[in-house]
Structures are given as C-alpha cells and as structure tokens.
Amino acid sequence: MSIEIKVPNLPESVTEATIAGWHFKAGDAVKREQNLVDLETDKVVLEVPATADGVLKEVRIAPGATVKAGDIIGVLEEGAAAAAPTAKVKDSTPAGGDTAGAAAKPEQKSADKAADASDDGQSPAVRKLLSELGLSAAQISGSGKGGRLTKEDVQAYADKQKAAPAAAPAKADAPKAAVATSKPVAGSREEQRVPMTRIRARIAERLVEAQATAAMLTTFNEVDLKAVSELRAKFKEPFEKANGVKLGFMSFFVKASIEALKKFPAVNASIDGSDVVYHGYYDVGVAVSTERGLVVPILRDADALSFAEIEKTIGELGLKARNGKLTMDDLTGGTFSITNGGTFGSMMSTPILNPPQAAILGMHGIFDRPVVVGGEIVIRPMMYLALTYDHRLIDGREAVLFLRSIKESLEDPSRMLLAL
C-alpha cells in the first residue's frame, strides 16, 4: 500500500518550511519511526518519521524547496522490499548526492543500504555535514559515545581526503552544498551566493525588529570572580560526584540574575501595546550558538531550580539545540535572557534585546587584570558585564542598580543563599 509522506502541522505562527535534507534515497528500505526528512522552519527543525516499515518509493520535493503543511513530499510503499523496483524520482536530488536511483547496480545498492544504515542514529548536524560533503557514515570511525560520529570526526576525515592526491577527482562529484561552503582560493576574486537559512532569516528579522521597536540602552560594570572561582574549585569534585554534572559559571549568573530580578520587577517585565506586563515568574533564556544560528532555550521557573538542576537543564537544552531537537515549547516565552560571548573570547559587547523581553545580560571573557583592593594592587579574575535594557520601561537608575546587584551577589556568593 502506498502512503503519502506529508508535511506535518507546523508550529504556531509558522506558515512555511524548507526541506533541509532527506536521509534516504528512493528505493531504500526504512523502518517505522525512522526519520525520513528534516524540515527547517524559522524557529526549529522538524523531523518527519516513517509511519510504517517499507520502502521509500518516491521523493517528490528536493532539498532546499519551500513547503507548507499538508504538502505531499514523497511516497512510502508499506511492506515492500528494498530490492523492489522504485518509481521515478521527480525533480529531486537525494541527500547522499547519488542521482542513479533505481538504476544502480545490485552490489552498489547493497553498499548504499549499508551506508545509510550506518547514518541512522547520527545527529541532524552530523547528517547534514555528511550530506554536504558527499560522505557516508560507513566511511568514518566515530569518537563519540557508543562510537557515534561527531562533526569533528566528519570534518577531520573530509580534510584528510581533501589533502590526499587520490581524492582530487572526487571533487567534481561533490554536492553543490559542499562547493557553497568551501573557502575561496587565496588571491582569487571568487564570490559565492548561498540562500539564507530560515532560522538565520528569522534571527535577522528579530534583530532588526528589536532595533526598530525598543529604546535600547546598555550599561556596564565589572565583577571580580575570585570568590566564585574559589568556590567552584573547592566543591568541583564533590558537586560532580553528587549530581552527575559539572559546576559551571552559568548557574551562578542565573541565580544572581534572579535575585536581582526580584528586587527590580520592571527588568522582568515586558511591554504589550500600552500596557506593562509584570511577570510573577522567572523564565530565563540562555543563548546557545549552533551551526544554524543563535537560539535561546528557556529555563522554566528558574528561581525554583537548584545549582545542579540549572546546570543539568542548560546542558540538556544545549545538546538539543546543537542536534536540532529543540521544540517550540523550549523556545517560547522567557522573561529575561543571558548571553555569554566570553565562550568565544569576547571582552565586551552590547547584546541586543530578545523581544518582548525588556533586558538581556551579557557575560564576557574572564581575564586576570590588576585591580585595587583595600588600597593594594592585586591580580584578580575579572569579567565585564553588560545589561542592555528597554529605556521605555526601565530607567537608568534601575538598570545600574540591577547590574550592581548581580555584581554584589557574584563577589559574595553567600548573599545568594541568604537572598540578600
């Protein structure tokens, strides 16, 4: 029986999606619940699983095409064997770059099936990179948990193949996406034009929206992280042993931010038309950088979370973000955000608001600097803090005192335990 593969209902406020890539070719055997294709929206990446065991009979829509909910993008033949003849592929290029389809030789088809089977279970980021480079997971040894491939494994293999003289002829057969992401030859005047991804386009739209609709202003301060660093060093091992997660800096900043938000409710508020909405809860967004762009998953009721729960949740959300597994619920809402440019070495920046939130805290790199303490010059681990806020709602005095509250909590962590 033939089953139409349709674009599922899209998240609220999303009207279109782009086919990011197929994970099987026409004629491949698939099992129920295996992911057939990734659909990229302007917010999340959706997976379309097989509804039954069978064969992918037809791929109707090629990667890069725009689709809407209910569109038929392929056909699954339920219960069919992989060796069965396949229907003609209509205007599509399989994710693996092989356009031979059903015309492939039996021995080649078996090899393709083995390669595709080894691709199963890999993260969307790894599968996408394999597709772009025209590689199969069967060619590469994984260094991740349980032998799974990482992006580093794939890139290292690709670099090695590129350096080998025997690999040179294969360049002509590489998918177009690989050409688009390759670096121009030094000294050339080559230009490359690639379409902006939906998520990147949405990020651009929201950044421009924030600039146009809010009266953004940024205030700065610096914090001495000696006390936090010593506390982490002292309890690093017992904390990890007791909770199964490392004690990072972010949990301290989340806790310090919540204490400050409680003192200054306007920073946790938002503007809705001519009304100010004061939120009686603390849903803190933590920015995560992914290959598709910056996303801000939410720590729900962060005030009720322990240090260990904050670290675990951040780790889980970060992994979901990098694997393209975030849901709309993970990204929706948020009353305040934190972004950490320090992970990339940033010394100072002015973060942009995440509408409709009224403020965002920017963390930066920790650098040993000479500072004056008690009349003496000492070397301390220092970080610049930045708070960008909507001046329509938050006055400069509130913003400065809010940032100073965070500084005081971090320089004397015991204050957070006593809610001072």
C-alpha positions as CSV (number, residue, x, y, z in Angstrom):
1,M,0.0,0.0,0.0
2,S,1.3,3.4,-0.9
3,I,1.4,6.0,1.9
4,E,1.8,9.7,1.1
5,I,4.5,11.5,3.1
6,K,3.1,14.9,4.0
7,V,4.5,18.0,5.7
8,P,3.0,17.8,9.3
9,N,1.2,20.6,11.0
10,L,3.7,23.4,11.6
11,P,4.2,25.2,14.9
12,E,2.0,28.2,15.7
13,S,2.8,31.3,13.7
14,V,4.9,29.3,11.2
15,T,3.5,29.0,7.7
16,E,6.3,27.5,5.7
17,A,9.3,25.2,6.0
18,T,12.3,24.3,3.9
19,I,13.4,20.8,3.2
20,A,16.8,20.6,4.8
21,G,17.6,17.1,3.6
22,W,16.4,13.6,3.0
23,H,18.0,10.8,5.0
24,F,17.1,8.0,2.5
25,K,17.0,7.7,-1.3
26,A,14.2,6.4,-3.4
27,G,14.3,2.6,-3.2
28,D,15.8,2.4,0.3
29,A,14.2,0.3,3.0
30,V,13.0,2.2,6.0
31,K,11.6,1.2,9.4
32,R,8.7,2.7,11.2
33,E,9.6,5.8,13.2
34,Q,12.9,6.3,11.3
35,N,13.4,9.9,10.4
36,L,12.9,10.4,6.7
37,V,13.5,14.1,6.2
38,D,14.4,17.2,8.2
39,L,12.2,20.3,7.7
40,E,13.7,23.6,8.8
41,T,11.3,26.3,9.9
42,D,12.3,29.8,11.1
43,K,12.3,28.6,14.7
44,V,13.0,24.8,14.9
45,V,14.0,21.8,12.8
46,L,11.2,19.2,12.5
47,E,11.6,15.5,11.7
48,V,9.2,13.5,9.6
49,P,9.2,9.9,10.7
50,A,8.1,6.9,8.6
51,T,4.7,5.7,9.6
52,A,5.3,2.1,8.7
53,D,8.0,-0.4,7.6
54,G,8.6,-0.4,3.9
55,V,10.5,1.3,1.0
56,L,10.8,5.0,0.2
57,K,9.2,4.7,-3.2
58,E,9.4,8.3,-4.3
59,V,11.0,11.6,-3.3
60,R,8.9,14.4,-4.8
61,I,10.4,17.5,-3.3
62,A,14.1,18.2,-3.4
63,P,16.2,19.7,-0.5
64,G,16.0,23.5,-0.5
65,A,12.4,23.7,-1.6
66,T,9.8,25.6,0.3
67,V,6.7,23.6,1.5
68,K,3.6,24.1,3.6
69,A,1.6,22.0,6.0
70,G,-0.1,19.2,4.2
71,D,2.1,19.2,1.1
72,I,3.0,15.7,-0.3
73,I,6.8,15.5,-0.4
74,G,7.2,11.7,-1.0
75,V,5.6,8.3,-1.1
76,L,6.3,5.3,1.2
77,E,5.4,1.8,-0.1
78,E,4.3,-0.1,3.0
79,G,5.7,-3.6,3.4
80,A,7.7,-3.5,0.2
81,A,11.2,-5.0,0.0
82,A,14.3,-2.8,-0.7
83,A,15.0,-4.7,-3.9
84,A,11.7,-3.8,-5.4
85,P,11.7,-1.5,-8.5
86,T,11.3,2.1,-7.5
87,A,9.3,4.8,-9.0
88,K,10.9,7.7,-10.9
89,V,12.2,10.4,-8.6
90,K,10.5,13.7,-9.5
91,D,12.8,16.7,-9.6
92,S,14.9,15.7,-6.6
93,T,18.4,15.1,-5.5
94,P,18.8,12.6,-2.7
95,A,20.6,13.7,0.4
96,G,23.6,11.5,-0.3
97,G,24.2,13.1,-3.7
98,D,23.5,9.8,-5.7
99,T,21.2,10.5,-8.6
100,A,21.4,7.0,-10.1
101,G,18.3,6.0,-8.0
102,A,16.8,2.6,-9.0
103,A,19.3,2.3,-11.9
104,A,22.1,1.5,-9.5
105,K,23.7,-1.9,-9.8
106,P,22.6,-4.5,-7.1
107,E,26.0,-4.6,-5.5
108,Q,26.1,-0.8,-5.4
109,K,22.6,-0.7,-3.9
110,S,23.6,-3.0,-1.1
111,A,26.6,-0.8,-0.3
112,D,24.3,2.2,-0.3
113,K,21.9,0.5,2.1
114,A,24.8,-0.4,4.4
115,A,26.0,3.2,4.4
116,D,22.5,4.6,5.0
117,A,22.0,2.2,7.9
118,S,25.2,3.4,9.5
119,D,24.0,7.0,9.1
120,D,20.9,6.2,11.2
121,G,21.2,7.4,14.7
122,Q,23.5,10.3,13.9
123,S,22.6,13.8,15.0
124,P,20.9,16.1,12.3
125,A,24.1,18.3,12.4
126,V,26.3,15.3,11.6
127,R,23.9,14.0,8.9
128,K,23.7,17.4,7.3
129,L,27.5,17.7,7.2
130,L,27.8,14.2,5.7
131,S,25.3,15.2,3.0
132,E,27.1,18.5,2.3
133,L,30.5,16.8,1.9
134,G,29.1,13.8,0.0
135,L,30.3,11.3,2.6
136,S,28.7,8.2,4.3
137,A,29.0,7.4,8.0
138,A,30.2,4.0,7.0
139,Q,33.5,5.5,5.8
140,I,34.3,7.2,9.1
141,S,35.2,6.0,12.6
142,G,33.3,7.8,15.3
143,S,34.9,9.1,18.5
144,G,31.6,9.9,20.3
145,K,29.7,8.0,22.9
146,G,29.0,4.5,21.7
147,G,31.1,5.1,18.6
148,R,28.7,7.8,17.3
149,L,30.1,10.3,14.8
150,T,30.8,13.9,15.8
151,K,31.1,16.8,13.4
152,E,34.8,16.9,14.2
153,D,35.1,13.3,13.1
154,V,33.4,14.1,9.8
155,Q,35.4,17.3,9.1
156,A,38.7,15.6,10.0
157,Y,38.0,12.8,7.6
158,A,37.0,15.3,4.9
159,D,40.1,17.3,5.4
160,K,42.3,14.2,5.2
161,Q,40.6,13.1,2.0
162,K,41.0,16.5,0.5
163,A,44.7,16.5,1.3
164,A,45.2,13.1,-0.4
165,P,46.1,13.3,-4.1
166,A,43.8,10.3,-4.9
167,A,40.8,12.3,-3.6
168,A,41.2,15.1,-6.1
169,P,39.0,13.6,-8.8
170,A,36.1,13.2,-6.4
171,K,35.7,16.9,-6.1
172,A,33.8,17.1,-9.3
173,D,31.1,14.7,-7.9
174,A,30.7,16.6,-4.6
175,P,27.2,18.1,-3.9
176,K,26.6,21.7,-4.6
177,A,26.3,22.5,-0.9
178,A,29.9,21.5,-0.4
179,V,31.1,23.9,-3.0
180,A,29.0,26.7,-1.5
181,T,30.6,26.2,1.9
182,S,34.2,25.8,0.7
183,K,36.6,28.7,1.2
184,P,37.6,30.8,-1.8
185,V,41.2,30.2,-3.1
186,A,43.6,32.7,-1.6
187,G,44.3,35.6,-4.0
188,S,41.2,34.9,-6.1
189,R,38.2,37.2,-6.5
190,E,35.7,34.4,-6.3
191,E,32.2,35.1,-4.9
192,Q,29.7,32.7,-3.5
193,R,26.0,33.2,-3.2
194,V,24.0,30.8,-0.9
195,P,20.5,31.1,0.3
196,M,20.0,32.3,3.9
197,T,18.5,29.6,6.1
198,R,15.1,30.1,7.5
199,I,16.4,30.3,11.0
200,R,19.1,32.8,10.1
201,A,16.5,34.9,8.2
202,R,14.3,34.9,11.3
203,I,17.2,35.9,13.5
204,A,17.9,38.8,11.2
205,E,14.2,39.8,11.2
206,R,14.0,39.8,15.0
207,L,17.2,41.7,15.4
208,V,16.0,44.5,13.1
209,E,12.6,44.4,14.9
210,A,14.4,44.9,18.2
211,Q,16.4,47.9,16.9
212,A,13.3,49.5,15.4
213,T,10.8,49.0,18.3
214,A,12.7,49.4,21.5
215,A,14.7,52.2,23.0
216,M,17.8,50.2,23.7
217,L,20.5,51.4,26.0
218,T,23.4,49.4,27.5
219,T,25.1,49.9,30.9
220,F,28.3,48.2,32.0
221,N,30.0,47.1,35.2
222,E,32.8,44.6,36.1
223,V,32.8,41.8,38.5
224,D,35.6,40.1,40.5
225,L,35.1,36.4,40.2
226,K,37.7,35.3,42.7
227,A,35.1,34.1,45.2
228,V,33.1,32.2,42.6
229,S,36.3,30.6,41.2
230,E,37.5,29.5,44.6
231,L,34.0,28.1,45.4
232,R,34.0,26.1,42.2
233,A,37.5,24.8,42.7
234,K,36.7,23.8,46.3
235,F,33.5,21.9,45.5
236,K,34.2,20.8,41.9
237,E,34.7,17.1,42.6
238,P,32.1,16.5,45.3
239,F,29.5,18.5,43.3
240,E,30.0,16.5,40.2
241,K,30.1,13.2,42.2
242,A,26.8,14.1,43.9
243,N,24.9,15.5,41.0
244,G,26.5,13.9,37.9
245,V,27.1,17.3,36.3
246,K,29.9,19.9,36.5
247,L,29.6,23.1,38.4
248,G,29.9,25.9,35.8
249,F,29.8,29.7,36.0
250,M,26.4,30.0,34.3
251,S,24.4,28.6,37.3
252,F,25.9,31.4,39.5
253,F,24.9,34.1,36.9
254,V,21.4,32.7,36.7
255,K,21.0,32.7,40.4
256,A,22.4,36.2,40.8
257,S,20.2,37.4,38.0
258,I,17.1,36.0,39.7
259,E,17.9,37.7,42.9
260,A,18.3,41.0,41.1
261,L,15.1,40.5,39.1
262,K,13.2,40.0,42.4
263,K,14.5,43.4,43.5
264,F,13.7,45.2,40.2
265,P,10.5,43.7,38.8
266,A,10.5,46.1,35.8
267,V,13.6,44.3,34.4
268,N,11.5,41.1,34.4
269,A,8.5,42.8,32.7
270,S,7.5,43.4,29.1
271,I,5.5,45.9,27.2
272,D,2.3,44.9,25.4
273,G,0.8,47.8,23.5
274,S,0.2,50.5,26.1
275,D,0.3,48.1,29.0
276,V,3.2,46.9,31.1
277,V,3.1,43.2,32.0
278,Y,4.8,42.3,35.2
279,H,5.6,38.6,35.3
280,G,5.3,36.7,38.6
281,Y,7.7,34.0,37.5
282,Y,11.3,33.8,36.2
283,D,11.7,32.1,32.9
284,V,15.3,32.7,32.0
285,G,16.6,32.3,28.4
286,V,20.2,31.2,27.9
287,A,21.6,31.8,24.4
288,V,23.1,28.9,22.7
289,S,25.2,29.1,19.5
290,T,24.5,26.4,16.9
291,E,25.6,25.9,13.3
292,R,22.1,27.2,12.2
293,G,22.4,30.3,14.3
294,L,21.8,31.6,17.8
295,V,18.8,30.2,19.7
296,V,17.6,31.0,23.2
297,P,16.0,28.0,25.0
298,I,14.2,28.8,28.3
299,L,14.9,27.7,31.8
300,R,11.3,27.5,33.2
301,D,10.8,28.7,36.8
302,A,14.5,29.1,37.1
303,D,14.0,30.5,40.7
304,A,12.9,27.1,41.8
305,L,15.9,25.3,40.4
306,S,19.0,24.3,42.4
307,F,22.5,24.9,41.1
308,A,22.7,21.3,39.9
309,E,19.2,21.5,38.2
310,I,20.3,24.7,36.4
311,E,23.5,23.1,35.1
312,K,21.7,19.9,34.0
313,T,18.9,21.8,32.2
314,I,21.3,24.1,30.5
315,G,23.3,21.0,29.3
316,E,20.2,19.2,28.1
317,L,18.9,22.3,26.2
318,G,22.4,23.0,24.7
319,L,22.6,19.4,23.4
320,K,19.1,19.6,22.0
321,A,20.0,22.9,20.3
322,R,23.1,21.6,18.7
323,N,21.3,18.4,17.5
324,G,18.4,20.4,16.1
325,K,15.9,18.8,18.6
326,L,14.6,21.9,20.3
327,T,10.8,22.2,20.4
328,M,8.7,25.3,20.2
329,D,8.0,24.9,23.9
330,D,11.7,25.0,24.6
331,L,11.9,28.4,22.8
332,T,8.6,30.1,23.6
333,G,8.3,32.7,26.3
334,G,11.1,33.9,28.5
335,T,11.1,36.9,30.8
336,F,14.9,37.7,30.8
337,S,17.9,36.4,28.8
338,I,21.6,35.8,29.4
339,T,24.2,35.5,26.6
340,N,27.8,34.5,27.1
341,G,30.1,35.9,24.4
342,G,33.0,35.0,26.7
343,T,33.0,31.4,25.4
344,F,34.4,32.9,22.2
345,G,36.8,35.2,23.9
346,S,34.7,38.4,23.8
347,M,36.0,41.1,26.2
348,M,33.0,43.4,25.9
349,S,29.8,43.7,23.8
350,T,26.3,45.3,23.7
351,P,23.8,42.5,23.4
352,I,20.5,43.0,21.6
353,L,17.2,42.5,23.3
354,N,15.1,39.4,22.7
355,P,11.6,40.9,22.2
356,P,9.3,41.3,24.0
357,Q,11.7,41.0,26.9
358,A,12.9,44.2,28.4
359,A,16.5,43.3,29.3
360,I,19.4,40.9,28.5
361,L,22.6,40.3,30.4
362,G,25.8,39.9,28.5
363,M,28.6,37.9,30.0
364,H,32.2,38.1,28.7
365,G,35.6,36.6,28.9
366,I,37.3,36.1,32.3
367,F,40.8,37.8,32.3
368,D,43.3,38.3,35.0
369,R,43.7,42.0,35.5
370,P,45.3,44.3,38.1
371,V,42.7,45.9,40.3
372,V,42.8,47.9,43.5
373,V,41.5,46.0,46.6
374,G,41.9,47.5,50.1
375,G,44.4,50.1,48.8
376,E,46.6,47.5,47.2
377,I,47.1,46.4,43.6
378,V,46.2,42.7,43.1
379,I,45.6,40.4,40.2
380,R,42.0,39.1,40.0
381,P,39.9,37.1,37.5
382,M,37.7,39.9,36.1
383,M,34.7,40.0,33.8
384,Y,32.9,42.9,32.2
385,L,29.1,42.7,32.4
386,A,26.7,44.4,30.1
387,L,23.0,45.0,30.6
388,T,21.0,46.1,27.5
389,Y,17.6,47.3,28.5
390,D,14.5,48.9,27.0
391,H,14.6,52.5,28.3
392,R,10.8,52.9,27.6
393,L,10.2,50.6,30.6
394,I,13.4,50.6,32.7
395,D,15.1,53.8,34.0
396,G,18.8,54.2,34.0
397,R,18.9,54.1,37.8
398,E,17.1,50.7,37.9
399,A,19.4,49.3,35.2
400,V,22.6,50.4,37.0
401,L,21.4,49.1,40.4
402,F,20.2,45.9,38.8
403,L,23.7,45.2,37.4
404,R,25.3,46.2,40.7
405,S,23.1,43.7,42.5
406,I,24.4,40.9,40.2
407,K,28.0,42.1,40.8
408,E,27.5,42.0,44.6
409,S,25.9,38.5,44.5
410,L,28.8,37.1,42.5
411,E,31.6,38.8,44.5
412,D,30.0,37.4,47.7
413,P,28.1,34.2,46.7
414,S,26.8,33.6,50.2
415,R,24.4,36.6,49.6
416,M,22.5,34.3,47.2
417,L,22.0,31.7,49.8
418,L,20.5,34.4,52.1
419,A,18.6,36.2,49.4
420,L,20.4,39.5,50.2
